[in-house]
Amino acid sequence: MVPVLLALVVACGGSAGKVDQAVTIAKEIREKPDEAEKILGAHQMTADQWEALMYEIASDPAMAEQFEAGLQKK
């Protein structure tokens, strides 16, 4: 499941609160991919919820653009 999540993180680029949360989680998972499930749990999110959020963001061009921009910020 973790490789799928990481692929979605890389493939997807950004509604503001959801995108901000997704960016935060994605950055944490990028730093510690082996701890993805733990990171998701710390954000009260399951792997299925994370996947659904990534699909929602990817399906909305504005959200996807915001997400990608957020990932580029340090």
N, C-alpha and C positions, 0 to 999 in steps of 0.2 A: 504494500500500500504506500509506503514512504516514497518509492521511486515515482509513482503516479503523482503524488502530491508535489514532489519537487519538479516534475515535468510541467505540471500546471503552473507552478510558481514562475518557472522560467518562461513558459509559453504565453502566459497571460500578461497583459500589460498592467484601474481603478475604481450611488448615493453616498455622501461624504463620510458619514460615520462608519459605514460598512467597509468602504475602501480604506480608510485610515486604519481600521482594525486589521484588515487583510494585509496591508503593507507591514504593519508592526509584526504580525505573526510570520509573514513570509521572510522578513529579515532575520528573525530569530531562528527560523528553520534553516535558512541558508548558513547561518553561523554554526549551528549544531544539528545537522541533519539526522544524526542517530538518536536525537532526543525529540523528534517531531511529535510523537504521541504525548509526551510529557508537556511539551510547549502548548499543544492544542488544549490539553486538560487545564493548564494554568489560565487559559483564556476561556474556560467553560465551553469548549467546543469539541465535538467528536470529529473523527476523520470524515465521516459522511457529511457532517455539516460544513466542514472546511471545503470538501469537494464541491458541494452544492454552491457555496459562496464563490468559489473560483469559476464555476460554470456561469453563474449569474454575472459576474464581472466581465468575463470573456464575451458574453453575449450582448453586452451593452458597450458600444464604442466609446462613449464618454467616460464610463467607469473604467474601461480597460486603459484608456489614455491616462487617466488620473492614477491608476494603479501603477502603471509603468513609470510615470514621472516620480511617484513616491518611492519606488524601488531605487531610482537613480540618486535620490537625496541621501546624504550621509547622516 
